[in-house]
């Protein structure tokens, strides 16, 4: 995933959050939650990749 794609995903998440807080619909809440999960998953994957790189670098 590129930086631009990640920024687009975060932007969509923020728009969904704003829509939820504006209208308080169940659909907006579900979309917001789904996008938050996707963003969290991307960040977790990046964190694990970074930790693996650090651990591998200290083995030798």
PQR file of N, CA, C, O and H, with PARSE charges and radii, in Angstrom:
ATOM      1  N   UNK A   1       0.853  -1.179   0.000 -0.4000 1.5000
ATOM      2  CA  UNK A   1       0.000   0.000   0.000 -0.0000 2.0000
ATOM      3  C   UNK A   1       0.891   1.231   0.000  0.5500 1.7000
ATOM      4  O   UNK A   1       1.858   1.324   0.757 -0.5500 1.4000
ATOM      5  N   UNK A   2       0.545   2.162  -0.858 -0.4000 1.5000
ATOM      6  CA  UNK A   2       1.318   3.397  -0.923 -0.0000 2.0000
ATOM      7  C   UNK A   2       0.847   4.375   0.157  0.5500 1.7000
ATOM      8  O   UNK A   2      -0.210   4.208   0.765 -0.5500 1.4000
ATOM      9  H   UNK A   2      -0.240   2.086  -1.473  0.4000 1.0000
ATOM     10  N   UNK A   3       1.661   5.383   0.365 -0.4000 1.5000
ATOM     11  CA  UNK A   3       1.299   6.424   1.321 -0.0000 2.0000
ATOM     12  C   UNK A   3       0.006   7.107   0.900  0.5500 1.7000
ATOM     13  O   UNK A   3      -0.844   7.416   1.734 -0.5500 1.4000
ATOM     14  H   UNK A   3       2.520   5.519  -0.129  0.4000 1.0000
ATOM     15  N   UNK A   4      -0.135   7.340  -0.404 -0.4000 1.5000
ATOM     16  CA  UNK A   4      -1.348   7.983  -0.913 -0.0000 2.0000
ATOM     17  C   UNK A   4      -2.583   7.137  -0.690  0.5500 1.7000
ATOM     18  O   UNK A   4      -3.639   7.660  -0.334 -0.5500 1.4000
ATOM     19  H   UNK A   4       0.556   7.088  -1.082  0.4000 1.0000
ATOM     20  N   UNK A   5      -2.462   5.823  -0.896 -0.4000 1.5000
ATOM     21  CA  UNK A   5      -3.590   4.922  -0.667 -0.0000 2.0000
ATOM     22  C   UNK A   5      -3.978   4.910   0.807  0.5500 1.7000
ATOM     23  O   UNK A   5      -5.161   4.888   1.146 -0.5500 1.4000
ATOM     24  H   UNK A   5      -1.604   5.398  -1.185  0.4000 1.0000
ATOM     25  N   UNK A   6      -2.967   4.926   1.683 -0.4000 1.5000
ATOM     26  CA  UNK A   6      -3.251   4.972   3.115 -0.0000 2.0000
ATOM     27  C   UNK A   6      -3.938   6.280   3.484  0.5500 1.7000
ATOM     28  O   UNK A   6      -4.893   6.291   4.260 -0.5500 1.4000
ATOM     29  H   UNK A   6      -2.006   4.944   1.407  0.4000 1.0000
ATOM     30  N   UNK A   7      -3.453   7.371   2.929 -0.4000 1.5000
ATOM     31  CA  UNK A   7      -4.072   8.672   3.207 -0.0000 2.0000
ATOM     32  C   UNK A   7      -5.522   8.687   2.726  0.5500 1.7000
ATOM     33  O   UNK A   7      -6.390   9.250   3.393 -0.5500 1.4000
ATOM     34  H   UNK A   7      -2.677   7.362   2.299  0.4000 1.0000
ATOM     35  N   UNK A   8      -5.786   8.074   1.577 -0.4000 1.5000
ATOM     36  CA  UNK A   8      -7.166   7.991   1.072 -0.0000 2.0000
ATOM     37  C   UNK A   8      -8.046   7.186   2.021  0.5500 1.7000
ATOM     38  O   UNK A   8      -9.198   7.548   2.260 -0.5500 1.4000
ATOM     39  H   UNK A   8      -5.081   7.617   1.035  0.4000 1.0000
ATOM     40  N   UNK A   9      -7.504   6.088   2.566 -0.4000 1.5000
ATOM     41  CA  UNK A   9      -8.266   5.238   3.493 -0.0000 2.0000
ATOM     42  C   UNK A   9      -8.576   6.012   4.773  0.5500 1.7000
ATOM     43  O   UNK A   9      -9.698   5.957   5.277 -0.5500 1.4000
ATOM     44  H   UNK A   9      -6.568   5.793   2.372  0.4000 1.0000
ATOM     45  N   UNK A  10      -7.592   6.729   5.295 -0.4000 1.5000
ATOM     46  CA  UNK A  10      -7.798   7.524   6.511 -0.0000 2.0000
ATOM     47  C   UNK A  10      -8.803   8.646   6.247  0.5500 1.7000
ATOM     48  O   UNK A  10      -9.641   8.947   7.097 -0.5500 1.4000
ATOM     49  H   UNK A  10      -6.681   6.774   4.886  0.4000 1.0000
ATOM     50  N   UNK A  11      -8.717   9.254   5.081 -0.4000 1.5000
ATOM     51  CA  UNK A  11      -9.663  10.311   4.721 -0.0000 2.0000
ATOM     52  C   UNK A  11     -11.089   9.761   4.666  0.5500 1.7000
ATOM     53  O   UNK A  11     -12.020  10.396   5.160 -0.5500 1.4000
ATOM     54  H   UNK A  11      -8.037   9.009   4.391  0.4000 1.0000
ATOM     55  N   UNK A  12     -11.258   8.587   4.067 -0.4000 1.5000
ATOM     56  CA  UNK A  12     -12.585   7.960   4.010 -0.0000 2.0000
ATOM     57  C   UNK A  12     -13.086   7.645   5.414  0.5500 1.7000
ATOM     58  O   UNK A  12     -14.269   7.814   5.711 -0.5500 1.4000
ATOM     59  H   UNK A  12     -10.501   8.071   3.666  0.4000 1.0000
ATOM     60  N   UNK A  13     -12.179   7.186   6.277 -0.4000 1.5000
ATOM     61  CA  UNK A  13     -12.554   6.883   7.664 -0.0000 2.0000
ATOM     62  C   UNK A  13     -13.039   8.142   8.371  0.5500 1.7000
ATOM     63  O   UNK A  13     -14.066   8.115   9.049 -0.5500 1.4000
ATOM     64  H   UNK A  13     -11.218   7.049   6.036  0.4000 1.0000
ATOM     65  N   UNK A  14     -12.313   9.237   8.221 -0.4000 1.5000
ATOM     66  CA  UNK A  14     -12.700  10.492   8.878 -0.0000 2.0000
ATOM     67  C   UNK A  14     -14.038  10.999   8.344  0.5500 1.7000
ATOM     68  O   UNK A  14     -14.862  11.495   9.112 -0.5500 1.4000
ATOM     69  H   UNK A  14     -11.479   9.259   7.670  0.4000 1.0000
ATOM     70  N   UNK A  15     -14.257  10.878   7.040 -0.4000 1.5000
ATOM     71  CA  UNK A  15     -15.535  11.293   6.471 -0.0000 2.0000
ATOM     72  C   UNK A  15     -16.682  10.462   7.050  0.5500 1.7000
ATOM     73  O   UNK A  15     -17.747  10.995   7.359 -0.5500 1.4000
ATOM     74  H   UNK A  15     -13.587  10.475   6.417  0.4000 1.0000
ATOM     75  N   UNK A  16     -16.457   9.158   7.192 -0.4000 1.5000
ATOM     76  CA  UNK A  16     -17.484   8.282   7.762 -0.0000 2.0000
ATOM     77  C   UNK A  16     -17.751   8.645   9.227  0.5500 1.7000
ATOM     78  O   UNK A  16     -18.899   8.649   9.672 -0.5500 1.4000
ATOM     79  H   UNK A  16     -15.591   8.725   6.941  0.4000 1.0000
ATOM     80  N   UNK A  17     -16.696   8.946   9.961 -0.4000 1.5000
ATOM     81  CA  UNK A  17     -16.866   9.354  11.355 -0.0000 2.0000
ATOM     82  C   UNK A  17     -17.660  10.650  11.446  0.5500 1.7000
ATOM     83  O   UNK A  17     -18.561  10.778  12.275 -0.5500 1.4000
ATOM     84  H   UNK A  17     -15.764   8.943   9.599  0.4000 1.0000
ATOM     85  N   UNK A  18     -17.327  11.595  10.606 -0.4000 1.5000
ATOM     86  CA  UNK A  18     -18.036  12.875  10.615 -0.0000 2.0000
ATOM     87  C   UNK A  18     -19.498  12.688  10.230  0.5500 1.7000
ATOM     88  O   UNK A  18     -20.383  13.321  10.805 -0.5500 1.4000
ATOM     89  H   UNK A  18     -16.595  11.492   9.932  0.4000 1.0000
ATOM     90  N   UNK A  19     -19.747  11.817   9.254 -0.4000 1.5000
ATOM     91  CA  UNK A  19     -21.128  11.540   8.855 -0.0000 2.0000
ATOM     92  C   UNK A  19     -21.894  10.907  10.015  0.5500 1.7000
ATOM     93  O   UNK A  19     -23.051  11.249  10.262 -0.5500 1.4000
ATOM     94  H   UNK A  19     -19.027  11.303   8.787  0.4000 1.0000
ATOM     95  N   UNK A  20     -21.248   9.989  10.720 -0.4000 1.5000
ATOM     96  CA  UNK A  20     -21.927   9.361  11.853 -0.0000 2.0000
ATOM     97  C   UNK A  20     -22.284  10.402  12.916  0.5500 1.7000
ATOM     98  O   UNK A  20     -23.418  10.438  13.394 -0.5500 1.4000
ATOM     99  H   UNK A  20     -20.308   9.712  10.519  0.4000 1.0000
ATOM    100  N   UNK A  21     -21.331  11.239  13.281 -0.4000 1.5000
ATOM    101  CA  UNK A  21     -21.602  12.221  14.331 -0.0000 2.0000
ATOM    102  C   UNK A  21     -22.598  13.290  13.886  0.5500 1.7000
ATOM    103  O   UNK A  21     -23.231  13.935  14.721 -0.5500 1.4000
ATOM    104  H   UNK A  21     -20.410  11.210  12.893  0.4000 1.0000
ATOM    105  N   UNK A  22     -22.734  13.474  12.598 -0.4000 1.5000
ATOM    106  CA  UNK A  22     -23.702  14.448  12.091 -0.0000 2.0000
ATOM    107  C   UNK A  22     -25.117  13.859  12.074  0.5500 1.7000
ATOM    108  O   UNK A  22     -26.071  14.521  12.483 -0.5500 1.4000
ATOM    109  H   UNK A  22     -22.219  12.950  11.919  0.4000 1.0000
ATOM    110  N   UNK A  23     -25.251  12.608  11.597 -0.4000 1.5000
ATOM    111  CA  UNK A  23     -26.577  12.019  11.403 -0.0000 2.0000
ATOM    112  C   UNK A  23     -26.945  10.913  12.391  0.5500 1.7000
ATOM    113  O   UNK A  23     -28.125  10.615  12.574 -0.5500 1.4000
ATOM    114  H   UNK A  23     -24.476  12.071  11.265  0.4000 1.0000
ATOM    115  N   UNK A  24     -25.951  10.309  13.024 -0.4000 1.5000
ATOM    116  CA  UNK A  24     -26.151   9.233  14.010 -0.0000 2.0000
ATOM    117  C   UNK A  24     -26.958   8.055  13.456  0.5500 1.7000
ATOM    118  O   UNK A  24     -27.815   7.505  14.147 -0.5500 1.4000
ATOM    119  H   UNK A  24     -24.993  10.552  12.876  0.4000 1.0000
ATOM    120  N   UNK A  25     -26.680   7.672  12.207 -0.4000 1.5000
ATOM    121  CA  UNK A  25     -27.380   6.522  11.637 -0.0000 2.0000
ATOM    122  C   UNK A  25     -26.562   5.258  11.874  0.5500 1.7000
ATOM    123  O   UNK A  25     -25.341   5.310  12.017 -0.5500 1.4000
ATOM    124  H   UNK A  25     -25.984   8.119  11.645  0.4000 1.0000
ATOM    125  N   UNK A  26     -27.251   4.134  11.913 -0.4000 1.5000
ATOM    126  CA  UNK A  26     -26.579   2.860  12.106 -0.0000 2.0000
ATOM    127  C   UNK A  26     -25.657   2.547  10.923  0.5500 1.7000
ATOM    128  O   UNK A  26     -24.571   1.995  11.105 -0.5500 1.4000
ATOM    129  H   UNK A  26     -28.243   4.093  11.797  0.4000 1.0000
ATOM    130  N   UNK A  27     -26.096   2.902   9.713 -0.4000 1.5000
ATOM    131  CA  UNK A  27     -25.285   2.650   8.522 -0.0000 2.0000
ATOM    132  C   UNK A  27     -23.963   3.414   8.587  0.5500 1.7000
ATOM    133  O   UNK A  27     -22.906   2.870   8.269 -0.5500 1.4000
ATOM    134  H   UNK A  27     -26.978   3.351   9.566  0.4000 1.0000
ATOM    135  N   UNK A  28     -24.033   4.662   8.995 -0.4000 1.5000
ATOM    136  CA  UNK A  28     -22.828   5.481   9.113 -0.0000 2.0000
ATOM    137  C   UNK A  28     -21.909   4.933  10.198  0.5500 1.7000
ATOM    138  O   UNK A  28     -20.687   4.946  10.048 -0.5500 1.4000
ATOM    139  H   UNK A  28     -24.892   5.105   9.254  0.4000 1.0000
ATOM    140  N   UNK A  29     -22.490   4.456  11.281 -0.4000 1.5000
ATOM    141  CA  UNK A  29     -21.696   3.870  12.361 -0.0000 2.0000
ATOM    142  C   UNK A  29     -20.982   2.617  11.875  0.5500 1.7000
ATOM    143  O   UNK A  29     -19.793   2.441  12.141 -0.5500 1.4000
ATOM    144  H   UNK A  29     -23.483   4.445  11.403  0.4000 1.0000
ATOM    145  N   UNK A  30     -21.687   1.752  11.171 -0.4000 1.5000
ATOM    146  CA  UNK A  30     -21.083   0.512  10.686 -0.0000 2.0000
ATOM    147  C   UNK A  30     -19.964   0.797   9.687  0.5500 1.7000
ATOM    148  O   UNK A  30     -18.915   0.155   9.732 -0.5500 1.4000
ATOM    149  H   UNK A  30     -22.652   1.895  10.955  0.4000 1.0000
ATOM    150  N   UNK A  31     -20.181   1.749   8.793 -0.4000 1.5000
ATOM    151  CA  UNK A  31     -19.136   2.113   7.825 -0.0000 2.0000
ATOM    152  C   UNK A  31     -17.924   2.686   8.542  0.5500 1.7000
ATOM    153  O   UNK A  31     -16.786   2.359   8.203 -0.5500 1.4000
ATOM    154  H   UNK A  31     -21.034   2.271   8.756  0.4000 1.0000
ATOM    155  N   UNK A  32     -18.160   3.529   9.519 -0.4000 1.5000
ATOM    156  CA  UNK A  32     -17.076   4.118  10.287 -0.0000 2.0000
ATOM    157  C   UNK A  32     -16.265   3.039  11.006  0.5500 1.7000
ATOM    158  O   UNK A  32     -15.035   3.053  10.975 -0.5500 1.4000
ATOM    159  H   UNK A  32     -19.084   3.794   9.794  0.4000 1.0000
ATOM    160  N   UNK A  33     -16.955   2.117  11.642 -0.4000 1.5000
ATOM    161  CA  UNK A  33     -16.274   1.029  12.354 -0.0000 2.0000
ATOM    162  C   UNK A  33     -15.465   0.150  11.406  0.5500 1.7000
ATOM    163  O   UNK A  33     -14.350  -0.257  11.731 -0.5500 1.4000
ATOM    164  H   UNK A  33     -17.954   2.105  11.666  0.4000 1.0000
ATOM    165  N   UNK A  34     -16.024  -0.142  10.236 -0.4000 1.5000
ATOM    166  CA  UNK A  34     -15.330  -0.979   9.270 -0.0000 2.0000
ATOM    167  C   UNK A  34     -14.047  -0.315   8.780  0.5500 1.7000
ATOM    168  O   UNK A  34     -12.998  -0.953   8.688 -0.5500 1.4000
ATOM    169  H   UNK A  34     -16.930   0.189   9.972  0.4000 1.0000
ATOM    170  N   UNK A  35     -14.145   0.959   8.473 -0.4000 1.5000
ATOM    171  CA  UNK A  35     -12.956   1.681   8.017 -0.0000 2.0000
ATOM    172  C   UNK A  35     -11.917   1.799   9.124  0.5500 1.7000
ATOM    173  O   UNK A  35     -10.718   1.718   8.855 -0.5500 1.4000
ATOM    174  H   UNK A  35     -14.996   1.478   8.548  0.4000 1.0000
ATOM    175  N   UNK A  36     -12.358   1.987  10.363 -0.4000 1.5000
ATOM    176  CA  UNK A  36     -11.421   2.029  11.489 -0.0000 2.0000
ATOM    177  C   UNK A  36     -10.691   0.705  11.626  0.5500 1.7000
ATOM    178  O   UNK A  36      -9.485   0.688  11.873 -0.5500 1.4000
ATOM    179  H   UNK A  36     -13.331   2.053  10.581  0.4000 1.0000
ATOM    180  N   UNK A  37     -11.406  -0.406  11.468 -0.4000 1.5000
ATOM    181  CA  UNK A  37     -10.768  -1.722  11.538 -0.0000 2.0000
ATOM    182  C   UNK A  37      -9.733  -1.891  10.443  0.5500 1.7000
ATOM    183  O   UNK A  37      -8.656  -2.437  10.681 -0.5500 1.4000
ATOM    184  H   UNK A  37     -12.385  -0.392  11.267  0.4000 1.0000
ATOM    185  N   UNK A  38     -10.055  -1.424   9.237 -0.4000 1.5000
ATOM    186  CA  UNK A  38      -9.120  -1.530   8.121 -0.0000 2.0000
ATOM    187  C   UNK A  38      -7.863  -0.708   8.388  0.5500 1.7000
ATOM    188  O   UNK A  38      -6.751  -1.181   8.151 -0.5500 1.4000
ATOM    189  H   UNK A  38     -10.930  -0.981   9.043  0.4000 1.0000
ATOM    190  N   UNK A  39      -8.029   0.508   8.875 -0.4000 1.5000
ATOM    191  CA  UNK A  39      -6.885   1.363   9.185 -0.0000 2.0000
ATOM    192  C   UNK A  39      -6.062   0.747  10.315  0.5500 1.7000
ATOM    193  O   UNK A  39      -4.833   0.722  10.241 -0.5500 1.4000
ATOM    194  H   UNK A  39      -8.932   0.892   9.067  0.4000 1.0000
ATOM    195  N   UNK A  40      -6.722   0.255  11.351 -0.4000 1.5000
ATOM    196  CA  UNK A  40      -6.010  -0.394  12.456 -0.0000 2.0000
ATOM    197  C   UNK A  40      -5.222  -1.604  11.971  0.5500 1.7000
ATOM    198  O   UNK A  40      -4.097  -1.831  12.415 -0.5500 1.4000
ATOM    199  H   UNK A  40      -7.720   0.275  11.411  0.4000 1.0000
ATOM    200  N   UNK A  41      -5.804  -2.378  11.067 -0.4000 1.5000
ATOM    201  CA  UNK A  41      -5.128  -3.550  10.521 -0.0000 2.0000
ATOM    202  C   UNK A  41      -3.883  -3.154   9.732  0.5500 1.7000
ATOM    203  O   UNK A  41      -2.838  -3.793   9.852 -0.5500 1.4000
ATOM    204  H   UNK A  41      -6.718  -2.193  10.706  0.4000 1.0000
ATOM    205  N   UNK A  42      -3.996  -2.114   8.937 -0.4000 1.5000
ATOM    206  CA  UNK A  42      -2.849  -1.624   8.172 -0.0000 2.0000
ATOM    207  C   UNK A  42      -1.736  -1.186   9.115  0.5500 1.7000
ATOM    208  O   UNK A  42      -0.568  -1.513   8.902 -0.5500 1.4000
ATOM    209  H   UNK A  42      -4.845  -1.595   8.839  0.4000 1.0000
ATOM    210  N   UNK A  43      -2.100  -0.451  10.151 -0.4000 1.5000
ATOM    211  CA  UNK A  43      -1.098   0.026  11.116 -0.0000 2.0000
ATOM    212  C   UNK A  43      -0.458  -1.132  11.883  0.5500 1.7000
ATOM    213  O   UNK A  43       0.745  -1.110  12.141 -0.5500 1.4000
ATOM    214  H   UNK A  43      -3.049  -0.186  10.324  0.4000 1.0000
ATOM    215  N   UNK A  44      -1.247  -2.139  12.247 -0.4000 1.5000
ATOM    216  CA  UNK A  44      -0.720  -3.296  12.964 -0.0000 2.0000
ATOM    217  C   UNK A  44       0.252  -4.080  12.084  0.5500 1.7000
ATOM    218  O   UNK A  44       1.304  -4.518  12.549 -0.5500 1.4000
ATOM    219  H   UNK A  44      -2.225  -2.157  12.038  0.4000 1.0000
ATOM    220  N   UNK A  45      -0.103  -4.252  10.823 -0.4000 1.5000
ATOM    221  CA  UNK A  45       0.785  -4.945   9.885 -0.0000 2.0000
ATOM    222  C   UNK A  45       2.105  -4.204   9.756  0.5500 1.7000
ATOM    223  O   UNK A  45       3.174  -4.814   9.758 -0.5500 1.4000
ATOM    224  H   UNK A  45      -0.958  -3.897  10.445  0.4000 1.0000
ATOM    225  N   UNK A  46       2.022  -2.893   9.645 -0.4000 1.5000
ATOM    226  CA  UNK A  46       3.245  -2.079   9.539 -0.0000 2.0000
ATOM    227  C   UNK A  46       4.088  -2.184  10.807  0.5500 1.7000
ATOM    228  O   UNK A  46       5.314  -2.275  10.737 -0.5500 1.4000
ATOM    229  H   UNK A  46       1.154  -2.397   9.643  0.4000 1.0000
ATOM    230  N   UNK A  47       3.436  -2.171  11.954 -0.4000 1.5000
ATOM    231  CA  UNK A  47       4.150  -2.274  13.226 -0.0000 2.0000
ATOM    232  C   UNK A  47       4.871  -3.610  13.333  0.5500 1.7000
ATOM    233  O   UNK A  47       6.033  -3.657  13.736 -0.5500 1.4000
ATOM    234  H   UNK A  47       2.440  -2.097  12.011  0.4000 1.0000
ATOM    235  N   UNK A  48       4.187  -4.701  12.972 -0.4000 1.5000
ATOM    236  CA  UNK A  48       4.805  -6.028  13.029 -0.0000 2.0000
ATOM    237  C   UNK A  48       5.988  -6.120  12.074  0.5500 1.7000
ATOM    238  O   UNK A  48       7.028  -6.682  12.418 -0.5500 1.4000
ATOM    239  H   UNK A  48       3.243  -4.662  12.645  0.4000 1.0000
ATOM    240  N   UNK A  49       5.828  -5.566  10.870 -0.4000 1.5000
ATOM    241  CA  UNK A  49       6.909  -5.592   9.895 -0.0000 2.0000
ATOM    242  C   UNK A  49       8.111  -4.825  10.434  0.5500 1.7000
ATOM    243  O   UNK A  49       9.253  -5.258  10.283 -0.5500 1.4000
ATOM    244  H   UNK A  49       4.983  -5.110  10.591  0.4000 1.0000
ATOM    245  N   UNK A  50       7.849  -3.695  11.057 -0.4000 1.5000
ATOM    246  CA  UNK A  50       8.919  -2.883  11.621 -0.0000 2.0000
ATOM    247  C   UNK A  50       9.618  -3.610  12.765  0.5500 1.7000
ATOM    248  O   UNK A  50      10.845  -3.576  12.860 -0.5500 1.4000
ATOM    249  H   UNK A  50       6.921  -3.342  11.180  0.4000 1.0000
ATOM    250  N   UNK A  51       8.858  -4.262  13.628 -0.4000 1.5000
ATOM    251  CA  UNK A  51       9.438  -5.013  14.756 -0.0000 2.0000
ATOM    252  C   UNK A  51      10.268  -6.169  14.250  0.5500 1.7000
ATOM    253  O   UNK A  51      11.333  -6.442  14.803 -0.5500 1.4000
ATOM    254  H   UNK A  51       7.861  -4.290  13.552  0.4000 1.0000
ATOM    255  N   UNK A  52       9.816  -6.859  13.215 -0.4000 1.5000
ATOM    256  CA  UNK A  52      10.576  -7.968  12.658 -0.0000 2.0000
ATOM    257  C   UNK A  52      11.895  -7.482  12.064  0.5500 1.7000
ATOM    258  O   UNK A  52      12.916  -8.158  12.191 -0.5500 1.4000
ATOM    259  H   UNK A  52       8.951  -6.638  12.766  0.4000 1.0000
ATOM    260  N   UNK A  53      11.882  -6.341  11.431 -0.4000 1.5000
ATOM    261  CA  UNK A  53      13.107  -5.783  10.848 -0.0000 2.0000
ATOM    262  C   UNK A  53      14.100  -5.436  11.946  0.5500 1.7000
ATOM    263  O   UNK A  53      15.294  -5.700  11.799 -0.5500 1.4000
ATOM    264  H   UNK A  53      11.052  -5.792  11.328  0.4000 1.0000
ATOM    265  N   UNK A  54      13.637  -4.857  13.034 -0.4000 1.5000
ATOM    266  CA  UNK A  54      14.511  -4.493  14.154 -0.0000 2.0000
ATOM    267  C   UNK A  54      15.081  -5.752  14.795  0.5500 1.7000
ATOM    268  O   UNK A  54      16.276  -5.807  15.082 -0.5500 1.4000
ATOM    269  H   UNK A  54      12.668  -4.643  13.153  0.4000 1.0000
ATOM    270  N   UNK A  55      14.245  -6.767  15.027 -0.4000 1.5000
ATOM    271  CA  UNK A  55      14.699  -7.996  15.655 -0.0000 2.0000
ATOM    272  C   UNK A  55      15.711  -8.717  14.772  0.5500 1.7000
ATOM    273  O   UNK A  55      16.719  -9.216  15.272 -0.5500 1.4000
ATOM    274  H   UNK A  55      13.273  -6.723  14.794  0.4000 1.0000
ATOM    275  N   UNK A  56      15.462  -8.777  13.492 -0.4000 1.5000
ATOM    276  CA  UNK A  56      16.388  -9.433  12.587 -0.0000 2.0000
ATOM    277  C   UNK A  56      17.721  -8.686  12.524  0.5500 1.7000
ATOM    278  O   UNK A  56      18.780  -9.298  12.384 -0.5500 1.4000
ATOM    279  H   UNK A  56      14.643  -8.372  13.085  0.4000 1.0000
ATOM    280  N   UNK A  57      17.655  -7.389  12.628 -0.4000 1.5000
ATOM    281  CA  UNK A  57      18.875  -6.583  12.558 -0.0000 2.0000
ATOM    282  C   UNK A  57      19.772  -6.756  13.767  0.5500 1.7000
ATOM    283  O   UNK A  57      20.972  -6.501  13.671 -0.5500 1.4000
ATOM    284  H   UNK A  57      16.795  -6.893  12.742  0.4000 1.0000
ATOM    285  N   UNK A  58      19.234  -7.178  14.901 -0.4000 1.5000
ATOM    286  CA  UNK A  58      20.038  -7.318  16.113 -0.0000 2.0000
ATOM    287  C   UNK A  58      20.541  -8.738  16.347  0.5500 1.7000
ATOM    288  O   UNK A  58      21.226  -8.989  17.338 -0.5500 1.4000
ATOM    289  H   UNK A  58      18.259  -7.385  14.979  0.4000 1.0000
ATOM    290  N   UNK A  59      20.217  -9.664  15.459 -0.4000 1.5000
ATOM    291  CA  UNK A  59      20.649 -11.038  15.648 -0.0000 2.0000
ATOM    292  C   UNK A  59      22.138 -11.212  15.421  0.5500 1.7000
ATOM    293  O   UNK A  59      22.752 -12.088  16.030 -0.5500 1.4000
ATOM    294  H   UNK A  59      19.660  -9.460  14.654  0.4000 1.0000
ATOM    295  N   UNK A  60      22.724 -10.410  14.572 -0.4000 1.5000
ATOM    296  CA  UNK A  60      24.142 -10.610  14.224 -0.0000 2.0000
ATOM    297  C   UNK A  60      24.976  -9.443  14.627  0.5500 1.7000
ATOM    298  O   UNK A  60      26.187  -9.446  14.409 -0.5500 1.4000
ATOM    299  H   UNK A  60      22.225  -9.698  14.078  0.4000 1.0000
TER
END
